[in-house]
Amino acid sequence: MVSAYVVLNEGSKSRLFKVLGEADAPKVTELDAATTVDLGRFRRELADDLEPVLAEIRARGGSSGISVPKPEWVTGVVERYLK
């Protein structure tokens, strides 16, 4: 499972994307241009997105944790979406 935000800067214009879903086929959504970049809120949303998967793993007796994906991987997902 992956949950991430990506900011794409195009000169004086920036675009914000959310990447969410199974790691082998995440979905990309472009956020509204008026979205305020609030890192605290984004961190809470990421934790909320991932918690159900972590709880499921723990319920089956497994160990779970969160890691940060490589920026190149996440930006690659957005680049493929834009093509």
C-alpha positions in Angstrom: 0.0 0.0 0.0 1.2 3.5 -0.8 0.0 6.9 0.2 2.1 9.9 -0.9 1.9 13.5 -2.1 3.9 14.9 -5.0 4.4 18.6 -5.9 5.3 19.2 -9.5 6.8 22.6 -10.2 6.4 23.9 -13.7 8.1 27.3 -13.7 5.9 29.7 -11.7 3.1 27.1 -11.5 2.9 24.2 -9.1 0.6 21.1 -9.2 -0.2 18.8 -6.3 -0.9 15.1 -6.7 -1.9 12.4 -4.3 -0.7 8.8 -5.0 -2.8 6.2 -3.2 -3.5 2.5 -3.5 -1.7 -0.8 -4.0 2.0 -0.4 -4.6 1.8 -2.3 -7.9 -1.0 -0.1 -9.3 -1.5 3.1 -7.3 -4.1 5.7 -8.4 -3.0 9.3 -8.9 -5.4 12.2 -8.2 -4.6 15.9 -9.0 -5.7 18.1 -6.1 -7.4 21.4 -6.7 -5.1 24.3 -7.4 -6.4 26.1 -4.4 -5.3 23.3 -2.0 -3.3 24.7 0.9 -0.1 22.8 1.5 -0.4 21.8 5.2 2.3 19.3 6.0 0.8 18.4 9.4 -2.6 17.6 7.8 -0.9 15.6 5.0 1.0 13.5 7.5 -2.2 12.8 9.4 -4.0 11.8 6.2 -1.1 9.5 5.2 -1.3 7.8 8.6 -5.1 7.5 8.3 -4.7 6.0 4.8 -2.2 3.4 5.9 -3.6 2.4 9.3 -6.3 -0.1 8.1 -3.6 -2.1 6.2 -1.3 -2.0 9.3 -4.1 -3.1 11.5 -4.9 -6.0 9.2 -1.3 -7.2 9.2 -1.1 -7.0 13.0 -4.4 -8.9 13.3 -2.9 -11.7 11.3 0.1 -11.8 13.7 2.5 -10.0 11.4 4.8 -7.1 12.0 3.9 -3.9 10.3 5.5 -0.5 9.8 5.6 2.5 7.5 8.5 3.4 5.3 9.0 6.3 3.0 9.2 5.4 -0.7 12.0 6.7 -2.8 11.1 10.1 -4.3 12.1 8.8 -7.8 9.6 6.0 -7.6 6.7 8.2 -6.5 7.4 10.9 -9.1 7.7 8.2 -11.7 4.1 7.1 -10.8 2.9 10.7 -11.4 4.9 11.1 -14.6 3.3 7.9 -16.0 -0.1 9.3 -15.0 0.6 12.5 -16.9 1.6 10.8 -20.1 
